[in-house]
Amino acid sequence: MCAHVRAQRAAPGQVKIALACWVVNMDTARYLGANPPAREEMRLPPEGIAEWDEELTSRVIGHLAARMNALATALPTADKHLTITVPLVLT
């Protein structure tokens, strides 16, 4: 799994967090982990490429929303992220 997270100030005392998650096929993950497929496996067509996973993104942003006391439900963006607004807590 890969994730992209953005955070920016939304209003005084609030932060907007955007999240998108992708699932990477096994062969791609093996290449990234410096463990490429065997020569015989390389002759097979690839399983696919990384694909945005809406269900996973929704579950992860829901978990973050609960933990971070989100001010509203998650909203989609044009670039396949889900966004929540949370209180800014400075410690």
Buried (B, 14 or more C-beta within 10 A) or exposed (E): EBEBEEEEEBEEEEBBBBBBBBBBEEBBBBEEEEEEBEEEEEEEEEEEEEEBBEEBBBEBBBEBBEEBEBBEEBEEEEEBBBBBBBEEEEE
